[in-house]
Each structure stands twice: as structure tokens, then as C-alpha cells.
Amino acid sequence: MAHVRSGRHGWQHQKLRAKTQRLIDAEGGATCWRWAAGEPSPKCARFIPPHTPAAWHLGHAADRVTYAGPECVACNLWDAARVTNGMRSGRTRERVELDW
């Protein structure tokens, strides 16, 4: 059974994740796709051990739609923060002066 939290992803995602987990288990583990592609996070786990569904996510390619492969949790969260913070950088913040 695939590791799914709170039903955030649909059945196609869950099905692909379950299939990928079976492949990881059969191969004795997998390499984080970001590390293999040469763009890992500073805390990349590199190796995803078998039978550990909580150790990885389905990583997205740059288009944010296509799945690129199994990705360690550290790389997935790092990329999500990088993308989200990049979207925020365009916002301007209003400075509020407090007169105490």
C-alpha cells in the first residue's frame, strides 16, 4: 500500500507511488532523482532504502506537472520551499512603523 497522507493526491498519484515503491523494493533501493540529475538539496539522502515509503516522495520535474522519479524527502521539501519562496520574492512588503 502506498504511503499517502490526508488524501492530498488523487488515485493516479497513489497508483504511481505504489508501483514505484514496488520497483524500489525489488531493486533493493533507489537513488534520489535530484542527486542523480546533479541538483540535490544540501541534505540529500541520495539513497532511498527499500520498504521505506515514508523516506521518499514522487518528485516533480521543473514543469511541476511531470513526475521525475523517487525523490528523498529532504530534496522534495527543499524544492517546494525554493519554489514557494521564489514566488513570494516578487511581492512587496509594506513597512509599518510603530510609535511606542
C-alpha positions as CSV (number, residue, x, y, z in Angstrom):
1,M,0.0,0.0,0.0
2,A,1.3,3.4,-0.9
3,H,2.1,5.9,1.8
4,V,-0.5,8.7,1.4
5,R,-1.2,11.5,3.9
6,S,-4.6,13.1,4.2
7,G,-5.6,12.2,0.6
8,R,-3.9,15.2,-0.9
9,H,-3.2,13.3,-4.1
10,G,-5.6,11.5,-6.4
11,W,-5.8,7.9,-7.2
12,Q,-3.4,8.2,-10.2
13,H,-0.7,9.6,-7.9
14,Q,-1.3,6.9,-5.4
15,K,-1.2,4.2,-8.1
16,L,2.1,5.5,-9.5
17,R,3.5,5.8,-6.0
18,A,2.6,2.2,-5.2
19,K,4.2,1.0,-8.4
20,T,7.3,3.0,-7.7
21,Q,7.5,1.6,-4.2
22,R,7.3,-2.0,-5.6
23,L,10.2,-1.1,-8.0
24,I,12.3,0.4,-5.2
25,D,11.7,-2.7,-3.1
26,A,12.5,-5.1,-6.0
27,E,15.7,-3.3,-6.8
28,G,16.9,-3.1,-3.2
29,G,16.6,0.7,-3.1
30,A,16.8,3.7,-5.4
31,T,18.8,6.8,-5.9
32,C,17.1,10.2,-5.3
33,W,16.4,11.6,-8.8
34,R,17.7,15.0,-7.8
35,W,21.1,13.6,-6.8
36,A,21.3,11.6,-10.0
37,A,20.4,14.7,-12.0
38,G,23.1,16.8,-10.3
39,E,20.8,19.1,-8.5
40,P,20.4,17.8,-4.9
41,S,19.4,19.7,-1.8
42,P,22.1,20.3,0.8
43,K,20.6,17.5,2.9
44,C,20.0,15.0,0.1
45,A,19.8,11.4,1.4
46,R,21.0,10.1,-2.1
47,F,19.9,6.5,-1.4
48,I,16.2,5.6,-0.8
49,P,16.2,2.2,1.0
50,P,13.6,-0.5,0.2
51,H,10.5,-0.9,2.2
52,T,10.5,2.7,3.5
53,P,7.6,4.5,1.9
54,A,8.0,7.5,4.3
55,A,11.5,8.1,3.1
56,W,10.6,9.4,-0.3
57,H,8.1,11.4,-2.4
58,L,7.3,11.4,-6.1
59,G,9.5,14.2,-7.3
60,H,8.2,16.7,-9.8
61,A,10.1,17.9,-12.8
62,A,10.6,21.7,-13.4
63,D,7.2,21.9,-15.1
64,R,5.6,21.0,-11.7
65,V,3.3,18.5,-13.5
66,T,5.5,15.7,-14.7
67,Y,6.9,13.2,-12.2
68,A,10.7,12.8,-12.5
69,G,11.1,9.8,-10.1
70,P,11.5,9.0,-6.5
71,E,13.0,11.8,-4.5
72,C,14.2,11.8,-0.9
73,V,12.0,13.8,1.5
74,A,14.8,16.4,2.1
75,C,15.1,17.2,-1.6
76,N,11.3,17.4,-2.1
77,L,10.7,19.8,0.7
78,W,13.8,21.8,-0.2
79,D,12.5,22.2,-3.8
80,A,9.0,23.1,-2.6
81,A,10.4,25.8,-0.3
82,R,12.7,27.1,-3.0
83,V,9.8,27.4,-5.5
84,T,7.4,28.9,-2.9
85,N,9.9,31.4,-1.7
86,G,10.7,32.4,-5.3
87,M,7.1,33.1,-5.9
88,R,7.0,35.3,-2.8
89,S,10.1,37.3,-3.7
90,G,8.0,39.3,-6.2
91,R,5.8,40.6,-3.5
92,T,6.5,43.9,-1.9
93,R,6.0,44.3,1.8
94,E,4.7,47.4,3.3
95,R,6.8,48.7,6.1
96,V,4.9,49.5,9.2
97,E,6.4,52.0,11.7
98,L,5.3,51.6,15.3
99,D,5.3,54.6,17.5
100,W,5.7,53.2,21.0
